[in-house]
Amino acid sequence: MCSGTETKITPDLLNSINENPASYSVILEDWNEEKAEYMAELENIFEQYINQNEKAYNTFTYLVLAMNRWCMALPKYAKEMTDTYVGGNRNEKFRPISQSKKRFIASLRQIDNNPREYLLKSSFSSLDRKSSV
């Protein structure tokens, strides 16, 4: 990792690490069955947006790019809606979308510099925060 971003391992990168090792770090993910299932489910959900060439790059980037492509393919209405319709038989026909869900949708529009952090930490924290709505 260089400056908090994932980097593809190439001969040039290895030379750069040799020249300036203090600028780089390696993170070893504590992999378990739950994370493997989570990644498999994400791959299943966004399968039609996955570019197989990107899959060779690393284990996380291709999924973040697929999620971003899915989000960009949504109609403008879906990306920008602020309320959901809850039915005509209730006093409340529309309910505001929570701030945490809005933050999550907004995060899908941006390609994160650190896909591992986004998939395994950030996306959950944006959904877990208490909503003010």
JOVENQUI-V927572 format. One record per residue. N is the residue number from 1. PSI is psi in whole degrees, -180 to 180 (none if undefined). D_LAST is the distance of its C-alpha to the last C-alpha in Angstrom with 1 decimal. Layout:
# JOVENQUI-V927572
n->[N & N]
psi->[PSI & PSI]
d_last->[D_LAST & D_LAST]
This chain:
# JOVENQUI-V927572
n->[1 & 2 & 3 & 4 & 5 & 6 & 7 & 8 & 9 & 10 & 11 & 12 & 13 & 14 & 15 & 16 & 17 & 18 & 19 & 20 & 21 & 22 & 23 & 24 & 25 & 26 & 27 & 28 & 29 & 30 & 31 & 32 & 33 & 34 & 35 & 36 & 37 & 38 & 39 & 40 & 41 & 42 & 43 & 44 & 45 & 46 & 47 & 48 & 49 & 50 & 51 & 52 & 53 & 54 & 55 & 56 & 57 & 58 & 59 & 60 & 61 & 62 & 63 & 64 & 65 & 66 & 67 & 68 & 69 & 70 & 71 & 72 & 73 & 74 & 75 & 76 & 77 & 78 & 79 & 80 & 81 & 82 & 83 & 84 & 85 & 86 & 87 & 88 & 89 & 90 & 91 & 92 & 93 & 94 & 95 & 96 & 97 & 98 & 99 & 100 & 101 & 102 & 103 & 104 & 105 & 106 & 107 & 108 & 109 & 110 & 111 & 112 & 113 & 114 & 115 & 116 & 117 & 118 & 119 & 120 & 121 & 122 & 123 & 124 & 125 & 126 & 127 & 128 & 129 & 130 & 131 & 132 & 133]
psi->[135 & 123 & 36 & 9 & 149 & 143 & 136 & 135 & 117 & 167 & -38 & -40 & -45 & -38 & -41 & -39 & -42 & -38 & -34 & 71 & -27 & -19 & -3 & 154 & 159 & 135 & 125 & 113 & 133 & 89 & 139 & 177 & -38 & -44 & -39 & -43 & -42 & -48 & -39 & -40 & -42 & -43 & -39 & -46 & -44 & 21 & -45 & -11 & 2 & 130 & 116 & -29 & -34 & -26 & -29 & -19 & -57 & -177 & -10 & -37 & -44 & -33 & -41 & -41 & -39 & -41 & -40 & -43 & -41 & -47 & -43 & -25 & -12 & 150 & 153 & -41 & -46 & -36 & -27 & 2 & 148 & -14 & 156 & 146 & 126 & -1 & 154 & -14 & 5 & 161 & -33 & 105 & -27 & 143 & 132 & 145 & 136 & 154 & -36 & -39 & -37 & -42 & -40 & -47 & -44 & -37 & -29 & -24 & -23 & 141 & 118 & 143 & -20 & 86 & -36 & -47 & -42 & -51 & -36 & -11 & -59 & -44 & -33 & -41 & -32 & -29 & -27 & -25 & 142 & 136 & 144 & -6 & none]
d_last->[37.2 & 37.8 & 35.3 & 32.5 & 33.1 & 34.8 & 38.2 & 40.6 & 43.7 & 46.7 & 50.1 & 48.9 & 46.0 & 48.3 & 50.7 & 47.9 & 46.9 & 50.6 & 50.8 & 47.7 & 46.4 & 44.2 & 41.9 & 41.0 & 39.5 & 39.4 & 36.6 & 37.7 & 34.9 & 35.3 & 35.4 & 35.1 & 35.0 & 31.2 & 30.8 & 33.6 & 32.0 & 28.6 & 30.4 & 32.5 & 29.6 & 27.9 & 31.4 & 31.6 & 28.3 & 29.0 & 32.8 & 33.5 & 31.9 & 33.9 & 36.8 & 39.5 & 41.0 & 37.9 & 38.0 & 41.2 & 39.5 & 37.6 & 35.4 & 31.9 & 32.1 & 33.1 & 29.9 & 27.6 & 29.6 & 29.5 & 25.7 & 25.6 & 28.2 & 26.2 & 23.1 & 25.4 & 27.1 & 24.0 & 24.2 & 22.5 & 20.3 & 18.9 & 18.3 & 16.6 & 14.7 & 11.1 & 11.1 & 13.1 & 15.8 & 15.9 & 19.3 & 21.4 & 22.4 & 19.2 & 18.0 & 14.7 & 16.1 & 13.1 & 9.6 & 7.2 & 7.7 & 5.5 & 6.4 & 9.2 & 10.6 & 10.8 & 12.5 & 14.8 & 15.8 & 16.6 & 18.6 & 20.6 & 21.8 & 23.4 & 26.4 & 26.1 & 29.3 & 29.2 & 28.6 & 29.3 & 26.7 & 24.1 & 25.0 & 25.5 & 23.1 & 20.6 & 19.1 & 18.4 & 16.9 & 14.3 & 13.3 & 13.8 & 11.6 & 8.9 & 5.4 & 3.8 & 0.0]
